[in-house]
Amino acid sequence: MQNAAIRALGLDWIYVALPVAPRNIEAALAGVRALGIVGINCTIPHKESVIPFLDEIDPTARAIGAVNTIHNKAGRLVGYNTDAYGFAASVMAEGELLFPEITVLVVGGGGVARGIAAGAAAEGAKKVILANRTRAKAEQIAKDVGAAFPDCRIEVVQASPPSLRNAAGRSELIVNATSLGMREGDELPVPADCIEADHVVFDTVYAPPDTSLLQTARARGARTIGGLGMLARQGAKSLSIWSGLQPDEDLMLSVLRKTAAERSSPAAKK
Ligand code: NAP
């Protein structure tokens, strides 16, 4: 999706994947400076470990505690996190929701849940409710995001069925930020009877693109948003940071959808 958007912007750039061992992070970033690479995305397991080697971190990335985008500004490396933008832009575009009018239930306590909680808080959500199997991780996210966005009301609840039902009843948007849904036979991140027809259900899982949660939510009359839009929009935001230009988000999303369809086709599975 990056190379399609880069071509459409007329830039003489190329986006490539470079596997880097954790012990080589500092050297890799020195290489970015030395080679004049304009920017990089970094992903698991490097999103936190790059931070000490950067010259500057933007406030959203600091609140999230993770960097997924680095811009090389004439040798100064500046870290950003575009997951929060990807989530918020996807909710606004595909869910047609306005954050100041909604309570957001986020199920999960990993890096993606952090980005989502920060994205909702930054957009002025009425309230963010966090639920995670390991409650301490949700508590830590509430503490960090609450410190960065003191105006946002953040609550942590048990990830038990009764607490999830109660929290869903007080929320307009339900977000799965766990990895449940990636494997066939995974249980749902929230009990099906939490979901009502007036909910919007967002699944960050994008492989497969149509998860059991999304299918269940549609069957219960709710509107749904899949994870591909967030993935496309966080990538578009990274490219806009590196280039100062506005990439074609729809083009990036259509490339992702095409790739996802090809990968989930029976021929691809053989
Ligand atoms: P992570 O840090 O590994 O966190 C995984 C989360 O899933 C944790 O909260 C974990 O709970 C929970 N979990 C895993 N198995 C569970 C189970 N059996 N029951 C209940 N909870 C369970 O992963 P991450 O980086 O946050 O990514 C989460 C998911 O987001 C990924 O799997 C991926 O599908 C999706 N993702 C989407 C995008 C996008 O742009 N759409 C980008 C990146 C990732 P504990 O804390 O209790 O272990």
Residues whose N, C-alpha, C, O or C-beta is under 5 A from the ligand:
A	BS01	NAP	G108 G109 G110 G111 V112 A113 N132 R133 T134 K137 A177 T178 S179 T204 V205 Y206 G227 L228 M230 L231
